[in-house]
Amino acid sequence: MSFWSSLPRPIIGLSPMDGVTDASFRSIIARQGKPDVTFTEFTHVHDVCRGPEILLETLIYSEIERPMVAQFYGKDPDLFYQAAHAACELGFDGLDINMGCPAKNVASSGSGAALIKTPHLAHAIIQATRRGIEDWAGGQTLEQAGFKPARIAAFQRLNEQRRGRSLSVRRPLPISVKTRLGYDSVMVEGWVEHLLREQPTVISLHGRTLQQMYRGAADWSAIARAAALAKATGTLLLGNGDVQSLDEVVVRVRETGVDGVLVGRAVLGAPWFFRSKEQARRLAFKPNGSGMESCADEAISLDQRFAVLLDHARQFQGLYGQGQFHRMRKHLGWYCKAFPHAAALRARLFRVSSVDELETVIADYRTDRIVDSVQTESVDDASTLTSRCS
Ligand SMILES: Cc1cc2nc3c(=O)[nH]c(=O)nc-3n(C[C@H](O)[C@H](O)[C@H](O)COP(=O)(O)O)c2cc1C
C-alpha cells in the first residue's frame, strides 16, 4: 500500500512548477497550510544520474513536506531505470514521470508532453522506472545500478542535509504520471487508456494539449471523461488547470468525479492557499451540493503577508545563498498585490539582493516612505514566467 491510498479524498495537492516550487517555497507552503501531496520541480533523468551536482538542488526537500514526490523527465528508459534508484535512495515517497511539459526545449527533444506522440516510448519509460524501483527494493545498490562514487556521495550529502528518516526498509515507491489531454488535439481517451495499461498509481491531468501551452481554458469536461475511464481501474485521477480557489476545487470535484485536484499558479504569492482544505473536503462530498457555503479564508493582513514573505526570503537565502537571491524576486512581486502602493513597493522589491535589503524596503514601506498613485494593481501572470517547463 502506498501513501496515496491513505490520503483523504478528494486529494488536494500542490502542482509542480519549475523555478517556483523550490524547497524554500514548498516549506513555507507546508507551514502555512499544508497540501495533501507535494512534488519537486521536474529534474532531467540525465541530471539526476550524471549532471553537474548543482542540478541536484531540485531534489532538496524537508521532512515537513511529506508526502513528497520526486518528478523526473526525459526520454531514455535506461536513465529512468537508474534515476528510479536515486528517488528511492533519497527517501522520496513517490516518483512522478513528467509527460506534460510543453516547453520547446523539453518537448522538441521528445520528452515531457512529446511522449504523448510516442506511446510505445512512454510505456517503455514507465516499465523501466518500475524495474528500477523493484530492483532497488530488492536490494540492488547504487553502484550496481551504475552510479559513480561521486554521485553516490552527493546523494548521501543530500540525505545528511535533510537529516531525514532512515531507510531501514526498502519499500517500492508508487509511480505516477503527470500529463496533458493530447499533443495537438484532445485525444484523452486513447492516451489515458495507454497510460492505464501500465497501472500507474496516479495520473494527474492538466486540461490542455501541448499545442495550447497555457492558451484558452483548461477543459474539465475532458478531465471528467478521463476520470470515468480511470474509475475502478485502481489508478487515481487528479485534475489540474486554472483552479483559483478551494471553492473551485469543490466545484471541480463534484462536477467531474476526479479523485483530487492539483493547484499551481493560484498558490503564487499565497502559500496559505491550502489552509482551509478540510472545509473544502467536507463540502466536496456534502450531499445536495455545496449551497452557499464557502471555504474562503479570513483575509490575510498586510503584517501577516510581510511576515510570510520575510520568512520565505530567509528560507530561500539560507538554502541557496545570497548570490542566488535574484531568483527570489519574482516571489516578492507575487506577494505584493491588491494593497495600497503595492506597485511602488514591487518596483523596489525587484531590485533587492538580500534579506537585509528586503527588510529595509519593508520598513520603508511601513513608515510611508514608499508611495505611488497607482490605483489598479496587476501582477505578472505565471504564464509570462520563464521556466524550462511553462
Ligand atoms: C512556471 C511554471 C513551471 C512549471 N513547471 C512544471 C514542472 O516542473 N512539472 C510539471 O509537471 N508541471 C509544471 N508546470 C505545470 C503546472 O504543474 C500545472 O500543470 C499548470 O500550471 C496548470 O495548473 P494551474 O492552472 O493550477 O497552474 C509548470 C507551470 C508553470 C506556470
The ligand as an SDF file (V2000), in Angstrom:
LIG
                    3D

 31 33  0  0  0  0  0  0  0  0999 V2000
    6.3370   28.3510  -14.1330 C   0  0  0  0  0  0  0  0  0  0  0  0
    5.7420   27.0100  -14.2820 C   0  0  0  0  0  0  0  0  0  0  0  0
    6.5590   25.8930  -14.1440 C   0  0  0  0  0  0  0  0  0  0  0  0
    6.0150   24.6150  -14.2640 C   0  0  0  0  0  0  0  0  0  0  0  0
    6.8220   23.5300  -14.0640 N   0  0  0  0  0  0  0  0  0  0  0  0
    6.2830   22.2810  -14.0810 C   0  0  0  0  0  0  0  0  0  0  0  0
    7.0640   21.1500  -13.7310 C   0  0  0  0  0  0  0  0  0  0  0  0
    8.2500   21.2340  -13.3860 O   0  0  0  0  0  0  0  0  0  0  0  0
    6.4650   19.9320  -13.7990 N   0  0  0  0  0  0  0  0  0  0  0  0
    5.1450   19.7800  -14.1700 C   0  0  0  0  0  0  0  0  0  0  0  0
    4.6490   18.6690  -14.2020 O   0  0  0  0  0  0  0  0  0  0  0  0
    4.3860   20.8420  -14.4640 N   0  0  0  0  0  0  0  0  0  0  0  0
    4.9170   22.0800  -14.4200 C   0  0  0  0  0  0  0  0  0  0  0  0
    4.1230   23.1530  -14.6630 N   0  0  0  0  0  0  0  0  0  0  0  0
    2.6770   22.9430  -14.9190 C   0  0  0  0  0  0  0  0  0  0  0  0
    1.8830   23.0280  -13.6050 C   0  0  0  0  0  0  0  0  0  0  0  0
    2.2330   21.9960  -12.7130 O   0  0  0  0  0  0  0  0  0  0  0  0
    0.3730   22.9480  -13.8660 C   0  0  0  0  0  0  0  0  0  0  0  0
    0.1170   21.7480  -14.5440 O   0  0  0  0  0  0  0  0  0  0  0  0
   -0.1350   24.1080  -14.7150 C   0  0  0  0  0  0  0  0  0  0  0  0
    0.3830   25.3440  -14.2450 O   0  0  0  0  0  0  0  0  0  0  0  0
   -1.6670   24.1690  -14.6840 C   0  0  0  0  0  0  0  0  0  0  0  0
   -2.1440   24.2620  -13.3660 O   0  0  0  0  0  0  0  0  0  0  0  0
   -2.5900   25.6740  -12.7130 P   0  0  0  0  0  0  0  0  0  0  0  0
   -3.5620   26.3270  -13.6660 O   0  0  0  0  0  0  0  0  0  0  0  0
   -3.1850   25.3160  -11.3890 O   0  0  0  0  0  0  0  0  0  0  0  0
   -1.3420   26.4890  -12.6010 O   0  0  0  0  0  0  0  0  0  0  0  0
    4.6400   24.4390  -14.5600 C   0  0  0  0  0  0  0  0  0  0  0  0
    3.8260   25.5650  -14.6950 C   0  0  0  0  0  0  0  0  0  0  0  0
    4.3590   26.8310  -14.5560 C   0  0  0  0  0  0  0  0  0  0  0  0
    3.4590   28.0270  -14.6630 C   0  0  0  0  0  0  0  0  0  0  0  0
  1  2  1  0
  2  3  1  0
  2 30  2  0
  3  4  2  0
  4  5  1  0
  4 28  1  0
  5  6  2  0
  6  7  1  0
  6 13  1  0
  7  8  2  0
  7  9  1  0
  9 10  1  0
 10 11  2  0
 10 12  1  0
 12 13  2  0
 13 14  1  0
 14 15  1  0
 14 28  1  0
 15 16  1  0
 16 17  1  0
 16 18  1  0
 18 19  1  0
 18 20  1  0
 20 21  1  0
 20 22  1  0
 22 23  1  0
 23 24  1  0
 24 25  2  0
 24 26  1  0
 24 27  1  0
 28 29  2  0
 29 30  1  0
 30 31  1  0
M  END
$$$$
